[in-house]
C-alpha cells in the first residue's frame, strides 16, 4: 500500500511499510473479537487511521527522544503509527478497556516496538499518580471527548513547556469553547493546523503547557464530562 503514502507525500522506509502492513493485519484479525474499529476496508484504514495519525507528526515532534503518552489509545491511533514513524519516542499507551490493552500489547510485541508501555487505567486516576503526572513532553488524544473535557484528562500529564496534541475534525467551535479550560489547566492554544483528509476537515490542536496544573485537576467522578471547565 506504499502508493497511499505516496499519494499524501508521506515518505516511509521499507521497514515502516512492512510494520504498517502487519499492524493492519492484526487490526483486522482482532477486530472480530474486540470491536476495535468500524473501518475495515484496507484503503480506508490506511487513510483514516494511519495517514491521519502521521500526516502532521512533524508539526509537533520537532526534537528526538521525547516522551509521549496517548490517552484513550483504543486501537492505537494516533500513537502506534507515530511510533512507527518515530522510533526514538518513548511511548505510553493509556487505555481503560482491558481487551483493547490486550490488543495493544500484542501489536507492540508483534511489531517489535521498543520503549512502549501499555497501561490499563483511566486518565483521571493515572493523572493523580506522581509517577505519571507532568512527566511527558507530549500527550496525544484522538476522538476521546470534546476538547474542554479532553484538556482536563490530558494536560495534567504534560510537563511545563511540553505540548498536548488533540486530533479533531472541524474543531473551530470546540477550540473556542475550550479556551477557559486551557487557561485554568495551565496552558495556551499555541497553534491549530487545519487540513483535509479524504474530503473531511481535520484539525490538529497544539496546546502549550505554560505552568503547572493545579493538583485538584482532573476532578474525577465524571465531572470532566458533566461539568466541563
Z-matrix of the N, CA and C atoms (Angstrom, degrees):
N
C 1 1.479
C 2 1.533 1 111.71
N 3 1.317 2 115.67 1 21.89
C 4 1.469 3 119.91 2 -179.10
C 5 1.528 4 111.90 3 -56.98
N 6 1.344 5 116.28 4 -29.62
C 7 1.464 6 118.96 5 -177.86
C 8 1.522 7 112.09 6 -62.37
N 9 1.346 8 116.89 7 -27.65
C 10 1.472 9 119.52 8 178.17
C 11 1.519 10 109.90 9 -68.43
N 12 1.328 11 116.76 10 -42.73
C 13 1.458 12 119.55 11 176.90
C 14 1.530 13 110.10 12 -61.93
N 15 1.331 14 116.40 13 -41.58
C 16 1.461 15 120.77 14 178.82
C 17 1.524 16 111.42 15 -61.79
N 18 1.322 17 115.07 16 -39.09
C 19 1.474 18 120.84 17 -179.68
C 20 1.523 19 111.57 18 -57.92
N 21 1.337 20 116.36 19 -33.87
C 22 1.472 21 121.26 20 -178.68
C 23 1.535 22 112.07 21 -103.13
N 24 1.346 23 115.68 22 13.67
C 25 1.472 24 122.26 23 178.57
C 26 1.526 25 112.36 24 56.61
N 27 1.332 26 115.95 25 37.21
C 28 1.460 27 121.69 26 175.63
C 29 1.530 28 108.11 27 -102.47
N 30 1.322 29 116.23 28 121.20
C 31 1.463 30 120.65 29 -178.73
C 32 1.527 31 110.06 30 -88.69
N 33 1.330 32 116.01 31 124.88
C 34 1.467 33 120.84 32 176.31
C 35 1.527 34 109.26 33 -127.00
N 36 1.319 35 115.70 34 144.96
C 37 1.464 36 120.60 35 175.76
C 38 1.527 37 109.11 36 -78.58
N 39 1.319 38 116.48 37 170.97
C 40 1.470 39 120.47 38 176.24
C 41 1.527 40 110.64 39 -59.80
N 42 1.332 41 117.06 40 -40.88
C 43 1.468 42 121.11 41 179.24
C 44 1.520 43 111.05 42 -64.47
N 45 1.317 44 116.83 43 -44.52
C 46 1.471 45 119.96 44 179.29
C 47 1.522 46 111.23 45 -62.67
N 48 1.327 47 117.49 46 -42.71
C 49 1.469 48 121.45 47 177.61
C 50 1.529 49 110.59 48 -60.39
N 51 1.325 50 116.10 49 -40.11
C 52 1.471 51 121.16 50 178.51
C 53 1.531 52 111.07 51 -65.40
N 54 1.332 53 116.88 52 -40.18
C 55 1.469 54 120.89 53 179.94
C 56 1.524 55 111.21 54 -66.93
N 57 1.325 56 116.84 55 -39.50
C 58 1.470 57 119.70 56 177.05
C 59 1.532 58 110.41 57 -63.66
N 60 1.323 59 117.31 58 -38.69
C 61 1.469 60 120.83 59 178.63
C 62 1.529 61 110.69 60 -64.78
N 63 1.328 62 117.44 61 -43.33
C 64 1.469 63 121.42 62 177.01
C 65 1.524 64 110.55 63 -62.25
N 66 1.311 65 115.02 64 -42.20
C 67 1.470 66 120.68 65 179.90
C 68 1.529 67 110.19 66 -61.18
N 69 1.334 68 116.67 67 -45.59
C 70 1.458 69 120.24 68 178.49
C 71 1.531 70 111.13 69 -58.62
N 72 1.313 71 116.74 70 -45.92
C 73 1.470 72 120.74 71 -178.51
C 74 1.530 73 111.91 72 -62.84
N 75 1.329 74 116.96 73 -40.03
C 76 1.468 75 120.73 74 177.40
C 77 1.528 76 110.83 75 -66.57
N 78 1.317 77 116.07 76 -39.70
C 79 1.465 78 121.19 77 179.50
C 80 1.524 79 111.09 78 -60.23
N 81 1.310 80 116.56 79 -45.57
C 82 1.464 81 121.28 80 179.76
C 83 1.530 82 110.83 81 -67.63
N 84 1.323 83 116.69 82 -41.89
C 85 1.467 84 121.03 83 179.88
C 86 1.525 85 111.65 84 -62.07
N 87 1.314 86 117.09 85 -48.57
C 88 1.467 87 121.15 86 -175.25
C 89 1.525 88 112.69 87 -81.20
N 90 1.327 89 116.32 88 -19.65
C 91 1.465 90 119.65 89 -179.82
C 92 1.528 91 111.58 90 -61.88
N 93 1.322 92 117.25 91 -29.95
C 94 1.466 93 121.41 92 178.91
C 95 1.528 94 111.65 93 -65.67
N 96 1.324 95 116.27 94 -27.77
C 97 1.466 96 120.64 95 -178.77
C 98 1.529 97 112.99 96 -97.82
N 99 1.324 98 115.76 97 -37.36
C 100 1.463 99 119.43 98 -168.87
C 101 1.528 100 114.84 99 -112.00
N 102 1.339 101 118.22 100 -2.27
C 103 1.461 102 121.67 101 177.86
C 104 1.534 103 111.32 102 51.84
N 105 1.318 104 115.57 103 60.12
C 106 1.463 105 121.89 104 -173.57
C 107 1.528 106 111.88 105 -82.02
N 108 1.328 107 116.56 106 -40.32
C 109 1.464 108 119.98 107 -176.78
C 110 1.523 109 110.76 108 -145.96
N 111 1.338 110 115.66 109 147.18
C 112 1.470 111 120.52 110 175.22
C 113 1.528 112 110.33 111 -83.62
N 114 1.327 113 116.71 112 -14.07
C 115 1.462 114 121.99 113 -179.15
C 116 1.528 115 108.78 114 -93.66
N 117 1.328 116 117.06 115 118.17
C 118 1.468 117 120.17 116 -178.38
C 119 1.532 118 113.23 117 -126.69
N 120 1.335 119 117.44 118 -16.38
C 121 1.468 120 119.98 119 175.29
C 122 1.531 121 108.78 120 -60.87
N 123 1.319 122 116.68 121 133.35
C 124 1.462 123 120.19 122 -171.06
C 125 1.527 124 112.59 123 -58.52
N 126 1.329 125 117.07 124 -49.13
C 127 1.467 126 118.27 125 -178.48
C 128 1.527 127 110.65 126 -63.42
N 129 1.325 128 116.81 127 -39.63
C 130 1.461 129 119.67 128 179.46
C 131 1.519 130 111.89 129 -64.10
N 132 1.332 131 117.31 130 -40.19
C 133 1.473 132 120.70 131 176.84
C 134 1.513 133 109.64 132 -60.80
N 135 1.330 134 116.08 133 -46.24
C 136 1.461 135 119.77 134 -179.03
C 137 1.530 136 111.83 135 -62.27
N 138 1.325 137 116.51 136 -43.17
C 139 1.467 138 119.51 137 -177.09
C 140 1.523 139 111.58 138 -77.72
N 141 1.344 140 116.80 139 -53.14
C 142 1.472 141 120.35 140 -170.81
C 143 1.517 142 113.99 141 -79.85
N 144 1.326 143 117.20 142 -20.25
C 145 1.464 144 119.73 143 176.80
C 146 1.530 145 112.00 144 -109.14
N 147 1.316 146 117.69 145 -54.90
C 148 1.466 147 120.18 146 -173.76
C 149 1.540 148 112.00 147 -74.39
N 150 1.332 149 116.29 148 -56.21
C 151 1.466 150 119.59 149 -178.37
C 152 1.526 151 110.19 150 -62.28
N 153 1.313 152 117.18 151 -43.21
C 154 1.469 153 120.49 152 179.83
C 155 1.519 154 111.15 153 -57.76
N 156 1.328 155 116.69 154 -37.12
C 157 1.463 156 121.14 155 -178.59
C 158 1.526 157 112.83 156 -69.98
N 159 1.335 158 116.90 157 -34.15
C 160 1.468 159 119.91 158 -169.72
C 161 1.522 160 115.11 159 -110.87
N 162 1.324 161 117.37 160 -9.17
C 163 1.471 162 120.02 161 -171.75
C 164 1.528 163 112.34 162 -59.16
N 165 1.319 164 117.41 163 -37.00
C 166 1.472 165 120.56 164 -176.38
C 167 1.532 166 111.65 165 -116.05
N 168 1.331 167 116.07 166 23.23
C 169 1.466 168 119.97 167 -176.04
C 170 1.529 169 111.90 168 -60.71
N 171 1.334 170 117.12 169 -32.63
C 172 1.464 171 119.86 170 -179.78
C 173 1.519 172 112.44 171 -70.19
N 174 1.331 173 117.12 172 -11.31
C 175 1.463 174 120.77 173 179.10
C 176 1.535 175 111.78 174 -76.24
N 177 1.330 176 117.37 175 -23.95
C 178 1.465 177 118.09 176 -177.87
C 179 1.525 178 114.00 177 -124.97
N 180 1.331 179 118.80 178 -16.31
C 181 1.464 180 120.01 179 174.80
C 182 1.519 181 107.48 180 -105.24
N 183 1.312 182 115.17 181 90.25
C 184 1.464 183 120.64 182 -173.69
C 185 1.530 184 111.93 183 -104.66
N 186 1.318 185 117.42 184 -7.81
C 187 1.471 186 121.90 185 179.32
C 188 1.523 187 109.29 186 -125.09
N 189 1.317 188 116.17 187 166.46
C 190 1.466 189 121.05 188 179.16
C 191 1.528 190 111.00 189 -95.19
N 192 1.347 191 114.42 190 157.79
C 193 1.469 192 122.95 191 173.13
C 194 1.528 193 113.65 192 60.77
N 195 1.328 194 115.63 193 37.31
C 196 1.462 195 120.35 194 176.25
C 197 1.522 196 110.75 195 -82.86
N 198 1.329 197 115.45 196 159.46
C 199 1.462 198 121.35 197 174.82
C 200 1.524 199 108.66 198 -103.24
N 201 1.335 200 116.40 199 139.14
C 202 1.466 201 121.10 200 -175.79
C 203 1.515 202 109.96 201 -139.78
N 204 1.331 203 116.11 202 136.21
C 205 1.459 204 121.62 203 171.72
C 206 1.523 205 108.11 204 -116.14
N 207 1.318 206 116.54 205 135.83
C 208 1.462 207 122.56 206 178.89
C 209 1.523 208 107.73 207 -110.95
N 210 1.327 209 116.43 208 119.17
C 211 1.464 210 122.00 209 -175.01
C 212 1.526 211 110.38 210 -95.02
N 213 1.332 212 115.28 211 128.50
C 214 1.464 213 120.50 212 -178.06
C 215 1.510 214 111.11 213 70.01
N 216 1.342 215 116.30 214 51.82
C 217 1.467 216 121.45 215 -169.56
C 218 1.520 217 114.25 216 -62.51
N 219 1.338 218 118.43 217 -32.52
C 220 1.460 219 120.35 218 178.67
C 221 1.513 220 112.21 219 57.78
N 222 1.331 221 116.52 220 -116.03
C 223 1.460 222 121.46 221 178.51
C 224 1.519 223 113.70 222 -83.94
N 225 1.346 224 116.35 223 1.88
C 226 1.460 225 120.38 224 176.94
C 227 1.512 226 115.69 225 104.96
N 228 1.343 227 116.33 226 13.75
C 229 1.463 228 119.73 227 -177.98
C 230 1.529 229 110.35 228 -104.82
N 231 1.314 230 118.62 229 132.12
C 232 1.468 231 128.61 230 7.39
C 233 1.533 232 114.42 231 -91.20
N 234 1.336 233 117.98 232 -3.00
C 235 1.462 234 121.19 233 -162.42
C 236 1.533 235 115.06 234 -63.41
N 237 1.338 236 117.58 235 -45.32
C 238 1.467 237 118.17 236 -176.22
C 239 1.534 238 111.65 237 -69.10
N 240 1.340 239 120.17 238 -44.46
C 241 1.466 240 117.89 239 173.28
C 242 1.531 241 112.86 240 -57.63
N 243 1.340 242 116.70 241 -38.92
C 244 1.466 243 120.02 242 177.49
C 245 1.527 244 110.24 243 -62.81
N 246 1.327 245 116.88 244 -42.56
C 247 1.468 246 121.35 245 179.29
C 248 1.531 247 111.11 246 -64.10
N 249 1.323 248 117.27 247 -38.31
C 250 1.464 249 120.28 248 176.93
C 251 1.531 250 110.50 249 -60.24
N 252 1.324 251 115.68 250 -39.35
C 253 1.470 252 119.89 251 -179.46
C 254 1.524 253 112.48 252 -78.98
N 255 1.352 254 115.66 253 -29.75
C 256 1.465 255 120.03 254 -176.31
C 257 1.523 256 109.20 255 -129.77
N 258 1.316 257 115.11 256 80.59
C 259 1.458 258 121.09 257 -175.71
C 260 1.527 259 112.88 258 -65.98
N 261 1.343 260 117.64 259 -17.16
C 262 1.462 261 121.14 260 179.52
C 263 1.529 262 112.70 261 -71.68
N 264 1.327 263 117.44 262 -15.26
C 265 1.467 264 121.32 263 -179.56
C 266 1.528 265 111.68 264 -66.99
N 267 1.322 266 115.75 265 140.69
C 268 1.461 267 121.75 266 167.00
C 269 1.523 268 106.36 267 -95.88
N 270 1.331 269 116.93 268 119.18
C 271 1.461 270 121.05 269 -166.47
C 272 1.525 271 112.96 270 -120.37
N 273 1.333 272 115.27 271 135.62
C 274 1.466 273 122.34 272 172.20
C 275 1.520 274 108.42 273 -119.42
N 276 1.332 275 116.43 274 126.65
C 277 1.463 276 122.53 275 178.66
C 278 1.522 277 108.17 276 -104.87
N 279 1.314 278 117.05 277 119.28
C 280 1.465 279 122.38 278 -178.81
C 281 1.523 280 109.75 279 -109.34
N 282 1.325 281 116.38 280 119.26
C 283 1.469 282 121.90 281 -176.34
C 284 1.526 283 109.22 282 -143.25
N 285 1.342 284 116.11 283 132.80
C 286 1.464 285 121.23 284 -175.65
C 287 1.527 286 113.79 285 -82.87
N 288 1.336 287 117.42 286 -20.56
C 289 1.463 288 121.16 287 -176.93
C 290 1.527 289 110.66 288 -93.77
N 291 1.321 290 116.26 289 121.45
C 292 1.462 291 121.82 290 -175.14
C 293 1.517 292 114.33 291 -57.55
N 294 1.330 293 117.63 292 -43.21
C 295 1.466 294 120.70 293 -177.72
C 296 1.523 295 111.39 294 -65.61
N 297 1.319 296 116.70 295 -35.90
C 298 1.464 297 119.29 296 177.35
C 299 1.524 298 110.54 297 -69.80
N 300 1.335 299 117.09 298 -33.89
C 301 1.474 300 119.98 299 174.82
C 302 1.527 301 110.56 300 -63.86
N 303 1.328 302 115.63 301 -38.94
C 304 1.469 303 120.37 302 177.01
C 305 1.520 304 110.21 303 -60.28
N 306 1.332 305 116.58 304 -43.51
C 307 1.464 306 121.28 305 177.38
C 308 1.529 307 110.87 306 -62.75
N 309 1.322 308 116.97 307 -45.97
C 310 1.463 309 120.79 308 -178.28
C 311 1.527 310 111.26 309 -61.62
N 312 1.316 311 116.75 310 -40.45
C 313 1.468 312 120.45 311 178.69
C 314 1.530 313 110.72 312 -64.47
N 315 1.326 314 115.90 313 -37.67
C 316 1.469 315 120.33 314 177.40
C 317 1.524 316 110.92 315 -64.01
N 318 1.334 317 116.21 316 -44.77
C 319 1.467 318 120.88 317 179.11
C 320 1.529 319 110.69 318 -60.37
N 321 1.324 320 115.89 319 -47.54
C 322 1.468 321 120.59 320 -179.44
C 323 1.528 322 110.67 321 -58.25
N 324 1.339 323 115.91 322 -43.64
C 325 1.467 324 120.76 323 -179.13
C 326 1.524 325 111.48 324 -68.51
N 327 1.341 326 116.82 325 -48.91
C 328 1.466 327 120.55 326 -175.31
C 329 1.536 328 112.15 327 -68.17
N 330 1.320 329 117.21 328 -29.94
C 331 1.461 330 120.70 329 179.24
C 332 1.533 331 111.79 330 -88.05
N 333 1.331 332 115.91 331 -7.99
C 334 1.464 333 119.78 332 178.90
C 335 1.513 334 113.76 333 67.77
N 336 1.328 335 116.30 334 32.98
C 337 1.468 336 120.21 335 -178.40
C 338 1.528 337 110.00 336 -77.87
N 339 1.315 338 116.47 337 133.65
C 340 1.460 339 122.46 338 -177.69
C 341 1.531 340 110.64 339 -102.13
N 342 1.335 341 114.95 340 155.72
C 343 1.469 342 121.61 341 178.49
C 344 1.529 343 112.36 342 56.53
N 345 1.336 344 115.12 343 45.43
C 346 1.460 345 121.76 344 176.12
C 347 1.528 346 108.57 345 -125.39
N 348 1.330 347 116.22 346 129.16
C 349 1.464 348 122.65 347 178.54
C 350 1.517 349 108.85 348 -119.27
N 351 1.326 350 116.90 349 133.07
C 352 1.475 351 121.88 350 175.98
C 353 1.522 352 108.14 351 -107.41
N 354 1.331 353 116.81 352 126.07
C 355 1.465 354 121.80 353 -178.80
C 356 1.523 355 109.74 354 -120.76
N 357 1.332 356 115.78 355 126.76
C 358 1.468 357 122.62 356 177.49
C 359 1.530 358 108.21 357 -93.73
N 360 1.336 359 115.84 358 94.97
C 361 1.466 360 120.55 359 -177.74
C 362 1.520 361 108.29 360 -164.68
N 363 1.326 362 115.22 361 175.44
C 364 1.455 363 121.29 362 177.22
C 365 1.526 364 109.06 363 -102.37
N 366 1.317 365 116.93 364 147.27
C 367 1.463 366 121.30 365 -177.43
C 368 1.525 367 111.59 366 -59.52
N 369 1.332 368 116.71 367 -41.35
C 370 1.460 369 119.51 368 -175.82
C 371 1.522 370 112.40 369 -68.29
N 372 1.326 371 117.00 370 -19.22
C 373 1.468 372 121.75 371 175.46
C 374 1.522 373 110.86 372 -88.11
N 375 1.331 374 116.30 373 -51.05
C 376 1.465 375 120.45 374 -175.79
C 377 1.530 376 112.23 375 -65.53
N 378 1.329 377 116.82 376 -30.79
C 379 1.468 378 120.13 377 -178.78
C 380 1.530 379 112.21 378 -66.72
N 381 1.334 380 116.76 379 -16.19
C 382 1.470 381 121.08 380 177.15
C 383 1.529 382 111.38 381 -86.51
N 384 1.320 383 116.33 382 -11.96
C 385 1.460 384 122.04 383 -178.15
C 386 1.534 385 109.10 384 -81.42
N 387 1.312 386 116.35 385 122.00
C 388 1.470 387 120.71 386 -175.12
C 389 1.534 388 113.54 387 -63.24
N 390 1.335 389 116.50 388 -19.65
C 391 1.470 390 119.44 389 177.39
C 392 1.528 391 112.46 390 -72.76
N 393 1.338 392 116.40 391 -16.31
C 394 1.464 393 120.58 392 -176.81
C 395 1.526 394 112.97 393 -122.05
N 396 1.306 395 116.97 394 -19.33
C 397 1.469 396 120.26 395 -176.24
C 398 1.531 397 110.88 396 -71.08
N 399 1.317 398 115.39 397 125.31
C 400 1.463 399 122.97 398 179.27
C 401 1.534 400 112.45 399 52.95
N 402 1.336 401 115.36 400 42.47
C 403 1.467 402 121.32 401 -178.73
C 404 1.535 403 113.31 402 -111.12
N 405 1.332 404 118.25 403 -4.07
C 406 1.460 405 121.05 404 -170.59
C 407 1.528 406 112.74 405 -115.24
N 408 1.331 407 115.11 406 143.32
C 409 1.467 408 120.38 407 174.99
C 410 1.523 409 111.09 408 -71.41
N 411 1.334 410 115.53 409 -34.45
C 412 1.471 411 121.34 410 -177.00
C 413 1.527 412 109.42 411 -136.57
N 414 1.324 413 116.23 412 138.88
C 415 1.467 414 121.60 413 165.58
C 416 1.519 415 106.55 414 -121.37
N 417 1.329 416 116.40 415 131.86
C 418 1.466 417 120.67 416 178.64
C 419 1.518 418 110.04 417 -119.84
N 420 1.322 419 115.50 418 155.26
C 421 1.465 420 120.99 419 174.97
C 422 1.522 421 108.39 420 -157.61
N 423 1.321 422 114.80 421 143.85
C 424 1.468 423 120.38 422 -178.31
C 425 1.520 424 108.40 423 -139.11
N 426 1.333 425 116.31 424 123.19
C 427 1.469 426 122.22 425 174.17
C 428 1.528 427 112.90 426 56.32
N 429 1.340 428 116.50 427 48.55
C 430 1.464 429 120.46 428 -179.95
C 431 1.529 430 111.54 429 -106.92
N 432 1.336 431 117.10 430 -48.37
C 433 1.473 432 121.37 431 -177.71
C 434 1.529 433 108.01 432 -163.58
N 435 1.338 434 116.33 433 173.55
C 436 1.466 435 119.52 434 174.20
C 437 1.524 436 108.77 435 -63.35
N 438 1.314 437 115.69 436 154.36
C 439 1.458 438 120.73 437 -168.42
C 440 1.527 439 113.06 438 -61.56
N 441 1.337 440 118.34 439 -37.58
C 442 1.466 441 118.98 440 -179.09
C 443 1.533 442 111.36 441 -64.20
N 444 1.323 443 116.87 442 -36.76
C 445 1.466 444 121.88 443 175.29
C 446 1.527 445 110.67 444 -72.35
N 447 1.305 446 115.22 445 -44.06
C 448 1.466 447 121.57 446 -176.54
C 449 1.528 448 111.79 447 -60.53
N 450 1.323 449 116.42 448 -38.11
C 451 1.463 450 120.36 449 178.97
C 452 1.529 451 111.27 450 -58.57
N 453 1.317 452 116.90 451 -40.22
C 454 1.466 453 119.47 452 -178.80
C 455 1.526 454 111.77 453 -69.19
N 456 1.323 455 116.76 454 -32.16
C 457 1.464 456 120.07 455 175.72
C 458 1.537 457 111.50 456 -71.38
N 459 1.326 458 116.48 457 -38.03
C 460 1.469 459 120.99 458 -165.90
C 461 1.515 460 115.98 459 -99.65
N 462 1.305 461 118.09 460 -39.72
C 463 1.466 462 119.69 461 -172.73
C 464 1.529 463 114.40 462 -63.23
N 465 1.347 464 119.52 463 -29.39
C 466 1.469 465 118.44 464 176.21
C 467 1.532 466 114.18 465 -61.86
N 468 1.321 467 118.54 466 -19.53
C 469 1.464 468 121.29 467 179.34
C 470 1.536 469 112.95 468 -81.13
N 471 1.332 470 116.79 469 -16.92
C 472 1.461 471 120.91 470 -169.55
C 473 1.526 472 111.90 471 -90.66
N 474 1.329 473 115.36 472 134.84
C 475 1.467 474 121.44 473 173.90
C 476 1.526 475 109.67 474 -65.61
N 477 1.325 476 116.53 475 155.61
C 478 1.459 477 119.89 476 169.55
C 479 1.527 478 107.73 477 -61.11
N 480 1.319 479 115.95 478 134.54
C 481 1.474 480 126.17 479 -174.76
C 482 1.527 481 112.62 480 80.52
N 483 1.346 482 117.77 481 -1.50
C 484 1.456 483 120.95 482 173.25
C 485 1.521 484 110.70 483 -85.96
N 486 1.333 485 116.23 484 -175.04
C 487 1.459 486 120.62 485 -175.59
C 488 1.523 487 112.52 486 -132.95
N 489 1.331 488 115.23 487 139.77
C 490 1.454 489 121.94 488 167.16
C 491 1.522 490 106.92 489 -99.36
N 492 1.340 491 116.49 490 125.92
C 493 1.458 492 122.54 491 -177.63
C 494 1.525 493 109.14 492 -114.90
N 495 1.322 494 116.30 493 117.82
C 496 1.464 495 121.08 494 179.37
C 497 1.529 496 109.62 495 -110.33
N 498 1.324 497 115.59 496 125.88
C 499 1.468 498 122.30 497 175.28
C 500 1.522 499 107.64 498 -90.41
N 501 1.320 500 116.51 499 121.04
C 502 1.459 501 121.24 500 -175.01
C 503 1.524 502 111.20 501 -135.45
N 504 1.321 503 115.07 502 169.11
C 505 1.451 504 121.08 503 172.33
C 506 1.524 505 108.70 504 -86.06
N 507 1.319 506 117.05 505 -130.47
C 508 1.464 507 121.60 506 176.15
C 509 1.531 508 106.42 507 -77.48
N 510 1.345 509 117.06 508 101.98
C 511 1.471 510 119.94 509 -163.47
C 512 1.523 511 115.48 510 -115.74
N 513 1.313 512 118.33 511 14.80
C 514 1.470 513 119.94 512 -176.66
C 515 1.530 514 111.81 513 -55.18
N 516 1.328 515 116.35 514 -46.13
C 517 1.469 516 121.04 515 -179.57
C 518 1.533 517 111.18 516 -64.94
N 519 1.343 518 115.99 517 -41.92
C 520 1.465 519 120.08 518 -179.93
C 521 1.519 520 112.18 519 -63.90
N 522 1.327 521 117.04 520 -39.23
C 523 1.462 522 120.72 521 -179.68
C 524 1.525 523 110.04 522 -63.71
N 525 1.322 524 116.49 523 -45.71
C 526 1.474 525 120.34 524 177.82
C 527 1.525 526 110.71 525 -61.36
N 528 1.310 527 116.14 526 -43.68
C 529 1.470 528 122.76 527 -179.58
C 530 1.538 529 111.70 528 -61.98
N 531 1.345 530 116.22 529 -29.83
C 532 1.468 531 120.87 530 -173.90
C 533 1.521 532 114.06 531 -91.57
N 534 1.319 533 119.34 532 -4.22
C 535 1.471 534 120.81 533 -173.70
C 536 1.523 535 112.35 534 -58.31
N 537 1.324 536 117.64 535 -39.30
C 538 1.465 537 120.60 536 178.96
C 539 1.519 538 111.45 537 -64.87
N 540 1.340 539 116.63 538 -44.25
C 541 1.463 540 121.20 539 178.95
C 542 1.529 541 110.80 540 -61.85
N 543 1.325 542 116.23 541 -43.88
C 544 1.466 543 120.92 542 -179.97
C 545 1.526 544 110.53 543 -57.89
N 546 1.321 545 116.30 544 -44.82
C 547 1.470 546 121.20 545 -179.02
C 548 1.526 547 111.22 546 -65.43
N 549 1.324 548 117.08 547 -46.88
C 550 1.464 549 121.60 548 -179.52
C 551 1.524 550 111.16 549 -59.86
N 552 1.322 551 116.29 550 -37.51
C 553 1.473 552 121.45 551 -174.38
C 554 1.532 553 112.99 552 -86.06
N 555 1.336 554 116.13 553 1.67
C 556 1.462 555 119.25 554 173.52
C 557 1.511 556 115.41 555 93.35
N 558 1.316 557 116.84 556 33.56
C 559 1.457 558 118.45 557 -178.68
C 560 1.512 559 113.06 558 -139.15
N 561 1.325 560 114.41 559 -178.87
C 562 1.462 561 121.10 560 172.25
C 563 1.521 562 108.44 561 -146.25
N 564 1.314 563 116.07 562 144.46
C 565 1.467 564 119.87 563 176.28
C 566 1.516 565 106.95 564 -72.41
N 567 1.331 566 115.24 565 111.77
C 568 1.460 567 119.63 566 -175.63
C 569 1.524 568 111.19 567 -84.50
N 570 1.344 569 116.05 568 -46.85
C 571 1.462 570 119.66 569 -179.61
C 572 1.522 571 110.01 570 -154.10
N 573 1.310 572 115.93 571 153.66
C 574 1.464 573 121.66 572 168.82
C 575 1.529 574 107.09 573 -125.27
N 576 1.319 575 115.48 574 127.82
C 577 1.458 576 121.62 575 178.73
C 578 1.519 577 108.17 576 -103.46
N 579 1.322 578 115.62 577 120.70
C 580 1.463 579 120.99 578 179.94
C 581 1.522 580 108.86 579 -103.67
N 582 1.326 581 116.03 580 134.42
C 583 1.458 582 119.63 581 178.06
C 584 1.526 583 108.98 582 -154.02
N 585 1.315 584 115.37 583 165.12
C 586 1.466 585 120.50 584 177.95
C 587 1.511 586 109.39 585 -112.34
N 588 1.301 587 115.71 586 140.37
C 589 1.452 588 120.91 587 178.72
C 590 1.523 589 108.64 588 -135.85
N 591 1.313 590 115.92 589 114.53
C 592 1.462 591 121.09 590 179.38
C 593 1.535 592 111.15 591 54.59
N 594 1.332 593 115.23 592 39.49
C 595 1.456 594 120.96 593 177.11
C 596 1.508 595 115.50 594 83.09
N 597 1.332 596 117.33 595 -1.12
C 598 1.471 597 121.19 596 -178.81
C 599 1.524 598 110.42 597 -107.45
N 600 1.335 599 116.58 598 142.59
C 601 1.458 600 121.04 599 178.08
C 602 1.532 601 109.37 600 -75.86
N 603 1.319 602 115.40 601 133.44
C 604 1.465 603 121.66 602 178.61
C 605 1.527 604 108.78 603 -128.46
N 606 1.311 605 116.44 604 149.63
C 607 1.457 606 122.00 605 179.59
C 608 1.521 607 109.31 606 -137.14
N 609 1.321 608 115.84 607 133.46
C 610 1.461 609 121.16 608 170.44
C 611 1.525 610 106.20 609 -108.62
N 612 1.322 611 115.98 610 119.44
C 613 1.456 612 121.01 611 -178.90
C 614 1.526 613 108.58 612 -103.01
N 615 1.326 614 116.11 613 120.24
C 616 1.466 615 121.70 614 -179.52
C 617 1.527 616 108.84 615 -106.46
N 618 1.335 617 115.20 616 114.83
C 619 1.458 618 121.43 617 -178.14
C 620 1.527 619 108.84 618 -112.58
N 621 1.306 620 116.45 619 121.18
C 622 1.471 621 122.57 620 -179.03
C 623 1.522 622 109.64 621 -86.62
N 624 1.327 623 115.66 622 133.71
C 625 1.472 624 120.68 623 175.74
C 626 1.524 625 107.43 624 -85.44
N 627 1.329 626 117.66 625 116.75
C 628 1.463 627 121.83 626 -174.97
C 629 1.520 628 113.20 627 -105.26
N 630 1.341 629 116.82 628 -20.37
C 631 1.464 630 120.20 629 177.31
C 632 1.522 631 109.12 630 -155.36
N 633 1.326 632 116.37 631 166.30
C 634 1.458 633 120.65 632 -178.34
C 635 1.523 634 111.71 633 -62.28
N 636 1.325 635 114.64 634 144.94
C 637 1.466 636 121.06 635 176.46
C 638 1.529 637 109.47 636 -82.22
N 639 1.323 638 116.51 637 133.24
C 640 1.466 639 121.52 638 176.91
C 641 1.525 640 109.76 639 -53.74
N 642 1.322 641 116.45 640 136.32
C 643 1.465 642 121.24 641 -173.72
C 644 1.522 643 114.08 642 -65.47
N 645 1.327 644 118.29 643 -11.86
C 646 1.475 645 119.09 644 178.03
C 647 1.536 646 112.29 645 -76.54
N 648 1.337 647 116.26 646 -9.14
C 649 1.463 648 120.67 647 178.04
C 650 1.525 649 110.49 648 -106.63
N 651 1.336 650 118.64 649 142.03
C 652 1.471 651 127.88 650 -3.45
C 653 1.531 652 112.01 651 -71.10
N 654 1.330 653 115.32 652 149.37
C 655 1.461 654 120.34 653 -174.06
C 656 1.521 655 113.23 654 -73.63
N 657 1.345 656 118.30 655 -30.69
C 658 1.468 657 121.75 656 179.56
C 659 1.522 658 112.99 657 79.81
N 660 1.330 659 115.04 658 -178.69
C 661 1.478 660 122.32 659 -179.29
C 662 1.530 661 112.78 660 56.29
N 663 1.313 662 117.14 661 28.69
C 664 1.459 663 121.39 662 175.78
C 665 1.518 664 115.44 663 78.57
N 666 1.343 665 117.14 664 3.66
C 667 1.465 666 119.97 665 -176.75
C 668 1.534 667 111.91 666 -65.22
N 669 1.340 668 116.44 667 -28.26
C 670 1.461 669 120.14 668 -179.68
C 671 1.530 670 111.56 669 -60.32
N 672 1.350 671 115.14 670 -35.33
C 673 1.470 672 119.91 671 179.69
C 674 1.523 673 112.61 672 -89.79
N 675 1.349 674 115.79 673 -40.49
C 676 1.472 675 119.37 674 -175.57
C 677 1.528 676 112.35 675 -72.50
N 678 1.323 677 115.30 676 -35.06
C 679 1.458 678 119.85 677 -175.63
C 680 1.531 679 109.83 678 -139.34
N 681 1.330 680 117.36 679 72.03
C 682 1.473 681 120.38 680 -176.20
C 683 1.529 682 111.73 681 -60.60
N 684 1.294 683 116.47 682 150.69
C 685 1.466 684 122.49 683 179.40
C 686 1.534 685 110.44 684 -63.22
